[in-house]
Amino acid sequence: IEYFVDMTCEGCSSAVKRVLSKLGGVQCDIDLPNKKVLIDSDHSDDVILEALKKTGKDAKFLGTK
């Protein structure tokens, strides 16, 4: 599942990884230049999106890839 997250640096991507790791059972790949996060998880899209928004960054669901 693909999400847009307005990340500008490694610190931003670390924050994303940190909030996702707290959910547990989440695999993610971060594409920093394109500001995308690819996530493999059993959690609902809403749960993932709420976690991503806890970083303080703008986050949007893009769809499945």
BELCOR-V695308 format. One record per backbone hydrogen bond with DSSP energy under -0.5 kcal/mol. CO is the residue of the C=O (numbers start at 1). NH is the residue of the N-H. If there is no record, write none. Layout:
# BELCOR-V695308
co=CO nh=NH
co=CO nh=NH
This chain:
# BELCOR-V695308
co=1 nh=39
co=2 nh=62
co=2 nh=63
co=3 nh=37
co=4 nh=60
co=5 nh=7
co=9 nh=13
co=10 nh=14
co=11 nh=15
co=12 nh=16
co=13 nh=17
co=14 nh=18
co=15 nh=19
co=16 nh=20
co=17 nh=21
co=18 nh=22
co=19 nh=23
co=20 nh=23
co=20 nh=24
co=25 nh=42
co=27 nh=40
co=29 nh=31
co=29 nh=38
co=30 nh=32
co=31 nh=35
co=31 nh=36
co=32 nh=35
co=35 nh=5
co=36 nh=31
co=37 nh=3
co=37 nh=39
co=38 nh=29
co=39 nh=41
co=40 nh=27
co=44 nh=48
co=45 nh=49
co=46 nh=50
co=47 nh=51
co=48 nh=52
co=49 nh=53
co=50 nh=54
co=51 nh=54
co=52 nh=55
co=52 nh=57
co=53 nh=56
co=58 nh=6
co=60 nh=4
co=63 nh=2
